[in-house]
Structures are given as C-alpha cells and as structure tokens.
Amino acid sequence: MRRGPDPLDRQSTMTSIEVPYDDYTETQYDVRPEAETASDTSQDSDAMRIAERLRAGRQEGADTHLNYIAQDPGLALYRHEELQVVLDAANRAELVQDRRIANQRVMEKLANLGVSVFLISYECEDVWKEVKHCIFEASNMQLYNCSPDRCLLYEDSRGRLFNLLVGGDFQGLQGSYEAMLDRASGLEAICALVVLIRAFACVELREGIRPAYIALILGLVLIEEISNSWVNVSMLVWGMPSISAFVLSQPISVDWPKQALLLILSISAVLEAGSRGQSIATIVGIGWACCVLCANVGARAWRHLKWKSMPYRGNGRIVVSFLAAIATGLVIPYVGFRQAQSGGQVAVETVLIGSLIVAAVFIVSDFDAVQEFIILGSENCNQDPVNFGVGIWWGLTVIISMYFCKRIPVSANYKMKEDSKRESDLDKSTTSIIPFIPEPEPLVVPEQASPVGYRVKQIPDFKLDPNGSAKPHLPSAFLAFEVVLGVTMAIGIGALMVYSAFTDKDDNITSGT
C-alpha cells in the first residue's frame, strides 16, 4: 500500500494567520514554504500546538479526534493524515495477529471520523449472504438519520484490509441507469400520460385499435421515460445503496416493466383485429404504460424532496415502493421535473410552466385529427368523463405540487447567486473580511461497485465476481447421479426429436387435428 506523509513532519511549514472579523478573531491554517515562516516564532508556536495535539491523538487513540475538531476546525483538513498513520502501522505489522489488531484500530479510527464500517472476513462461510445483509443494513441507515458515509471492508487470510467491490457485468446497467436518469424528461412523461388516458374512453371500441403503433411510439420516442423504472424505485424510493447492491439483491435485474409493457402491446397487435381480446390487451398495455411513467416521475420527485427511504422492509418491499412511487407521480408529478430540484422560485416556475404545457397538450389531444393517432375511430368515443377527471386531477396536482415546492431544499448554486446578489447591494466599505477555511476532502467517495455505495480512498480494492460464486443445489454425493441423468436426457429427448422428422404424428398433435 502506498504510504502517505506523516502529519507531524509539517511542524515547520504550518503557520497561523490572525484575521480580524468584526468583534472577534478567528484562526486560519495555511501551509507556506519553510523559509517564509522560520522567523515568525509566535506563528511557529501555534503550529507546534497543533502538532502536539496530533501526536496526542496518535498516542491516546482515535477517541480524541472529535474533540480536536471542535476546538480547531482547521484540523479537519488532516483527517487523511490521521487515517494514514494507523494504515501505515497496520502495513508495518509482520505477524497476521498483529495486523488484525492494527485493523481494529483502523476501523475504530474510521468510526470516530464519522464513517460506518462493515467488515467481512475470509473466514465467513457464505460471503454473498453477508454482503446482502450489509446491503440491507446500509439501506436502513437513512431511516435513522445516520451519516451517509460508510464502507465495506474485506480482511483476507494475511490480515490485509481491502474495499470489497463487486465485479462482473453490472457496469452496463450502471451506465444505462445514469444516462436514462439524466436524459428522461418529466414533461414528456406527463404529456404522454394525459394523451394515453384518452384511450380509456374507448374500452368498448372494437375497430381501429393500433397497439403496434403505440408500442412503436413508446419504444422509440419515449424510451428514456419508460426505462429503468424498477431500478429508479429501488434506488430512489427504497434506498438501495448502489447499482451493484441492486444486482446482488434482486433475482431479476433486467428492466422487466418496460419489457412487459412492450410485450403486452406486441401480443395485442397479433391478436385478431377487432376482437374483444385485442381491445382488452391494448387497454391493459396502455394502463401499464401509465403506471411506468408515473413510477419514474414519482421516484424523481422522491429524490428532489430528499424524503427518507420507504420504512417497510418486509416481503415485497420493492413492490410496495413501486406502488408508492406511482402514487407520488400521480399526486405531485411536476415536482419530478428535472428543473424542480433547484427548489425555491425555480421550482414554482417549473410547476407553472410545466402544468400549462401539459394542459395545452391535453386540450389539443381532444381534436379528432389528433385522437386518430392513438386509436382510429376514437373521435366517436365519449371523452366527457376523461375531460372531467383529468381537469380535476390537473388542478389539484398543480396546487399540491406548488405546496411541496417549498419543501425542496434550495440548491447550492441558487444560494450562491442569491448571496452574491445581496452582497453586491451592501456598502463595500462596511464589508468584513471573511476568513476562508477550505472544506476537507471526504474520506469515502461514492462507488457504484461497492455494495454499500462508498469506498475508502486510501484503502486498495478487492473485487469479487458474483457470477463465479454459484453453489450447487444438491450435495456433492449426487454428482454421479446428475451426470447419468444428463446423459439419459440427451439420448432420450434427442431421439424423440429425430423420430419426429420421420413421422406425421407430431403434425397431427401440433395442428390440433
């Protein structure tokens, strides 16, 4: 492991600068060349004081760190150096038992620095079972207002510590999820929703149904808006820590809601034209499309409002979260628009502009020429109930969405613009010098390959491939039986297929005669 510098070696280069600020004095810490600071004995004494505290922290343990941060905020900048000290001590240990003791100090240091640590040892009988347990615990942290900083470490047989990451093919899902989340348009989703709802007025219509045409529009034009709804709900509503955690915890990681939607509409397209079955299948497909659109918009609204994850953790928890996302998308759809995440006045303006566009699209879709693009002959359907229901829904959702806009945290960029505008209005002669203390770099960084969503920057990685960890369903004693069974199946079923080529019995069975 690459060793970092010792923080105690910086005694001669650390100085303190007294900056006047209104009625009091605040201390900043700066790093300057040794030649510029050698003559300032008072500043060197402050640097020595900080070094003594760091030395005391090394001797007494990690429990004193938070007290030092409270007394000197500048010391928060040296968390990486403090962690590197205990990591170097663990690397220098020669015996495995000494390394394990040093690893305990590393985890104690991380815990005292505000990082929740999950540890899996090589002695664990079922690693993936323990990983899934860590995923469940990490997803519960948001419910109890815990710090989001966390990591999953792996201790091998030689006593070395690694970040436990997941390898395999989940990176494709990760790229698709991030791309679809950024490109999906909430405005297009709600506009498509109010247009598709008009099809429910034509349930009894038998002629002119175009399910293949609807599937083509949804699959090509609105592909971003109907994609990854199951992943969005799992990540944004239920609180799944990462994409790798989703792949490990879900038996099916494909985008099955989108596939089911296109499959239903495709099947209805090949059914007998004008039959009741085709009409019902088309309405079911359109209804499921509305649910998928609402779930995606509702999941994004959940993220913009910074709501806690779903508290239900029992069986079918993702299904319950999916229903909650649909309900959220129906009640506050405009909060799920991309621009609404800025909060404040920007969110209110987004609701106003978006709702006006949705209303205009719904009114235009009432024209017969436009309705023919959905279901040919729908101009003969009674659209009054649809107009009545959507009108009430539209008015209520606008009011409720505007109410929830004030609950969206205002983004940092918007705050900076507002603060700079206020400062420009003040008299510059009365403006005080505000001391600057840079934000400390985080100890952990987001990582989608980690089952808990984060990794420690200063610890190396260890990847496990879940595809190579499958276990047999039967004990090893049944291996010979499985081989005999496989050979018997190959001979018997293969012979039956060859026999069907020389007889007409299979044709009589398959043709129903």
Secondary structure as GFF3:
##gff-version 3
##sequence-region A 1 513
A	DSSP	three_ten_helix	7	13	.	.	.	ID=ss1
A	DSSP	beta_strand	14	21	.	.	.	ID=ss2
A	DSSP	beta_strand	24	31	.	.	.	ID=ss3
A	DSSP	alpha_helix	34	37	.	.	.	ID=ss4
A	DSSP	alpha_helix	41	60	.	.	.	ID=ss5
A	DSSP	three_ten_helix	62	64	.	.	.	ID=ss6
A	DSSP	alpha_helix	65	71	.	.	.	ID=ss7
A	DSSP	three_ten_helix	73	78	.	.	.	ID=ss8
A	DSSP	alpha_helix	79	92	.	.	.	ID=ss9
A	DSSP	alpha_helix	96	112	.	.	.	ID=ss10
A	DSSP	beta_strand	116	121	.	.	.	ID=ss11
A	DSSP	alpha_helix	127	140	.	.	.	ID=ss12
A	DSSP	three_ten_helix	141	144	.	.	.	ID=ss13
A	DSSP	beta_strand	150	155	.	.	.	ID=ss14
A	DSSP	beta_strand	161	166	.	.	.	ID=ss15
A	DSSP	alpha_helix	170	183	.	.	.	ID=ss16
A	DSSP	alpha_helix	186	196	.	.	.	ID=ss17
A	DSSP	three_ten_helix	197	202	.	.	.	ID=ss18
A	DSSP	alpha_helix	211	216	.	.	.	ID=ss19
A	DSSP	pi_helix	217	221	.	.	.	ID=ss20
A	DSSP	alpha_helix	223	226	.	.	.	ID=ss21
A	DSSP	alpha_helix	229	232	.	.	.	ID=ss22
A	DSSP	pi_helix	233	237	.	.	.	ID=ss23
A	DSSP	alpha_helix	243	249	.	.	.	ID=ss24
A	DSSP	alpha_helix	256	270	.	.	.	ID=ss25
A	DSSP	alpha_helix	276	304	.	.	.	ID=ss26
A	DSSP	alpha_helix	317	331	.	.	.	ID=ss27
A	DSSP	three_ten_helix	333	336	.	.	.	ID=ss28
A	DSSP	three_ten_helix	338	342	.	.	.	ID=ss29
A	DSSP	alpha_helix	344	364	.	.	.	ID=ss30
A	DSSP	alpha_helix	368	371	.	.	.	ID=ss31
A	DSSP	three_ten_helix	378	380	.	.	.	ID=ss32
A	DSSP	alpha_helix	384	405	.	.	.	ID=ss33
A	DSSP	alpha_helix	412	425	.	.	.	ID=ss34
A	DSSP	three_ten_helix	428	430	.	.	.	ID=ss35
A	DSSP	beta_strand	444	446	.	.	.	ID=ss36
A	DSSP	beta_strand	454	456	.	.	.	ID=ss37
A	DSSP	beta_strand	461	464	.	.	.	ID=ss38
A	DSSP	three_ten_helix	466	468	.	.	.	ID=ss39
A	DSSP	three_ten_helix	476	478	.	.	.	ID=ss40
A	DSSP	alpha_helix	479	499	.	.	.	ID=ss41
A	DSSP	alpha_helix	505	511	.	.	.	ID=ss42
###
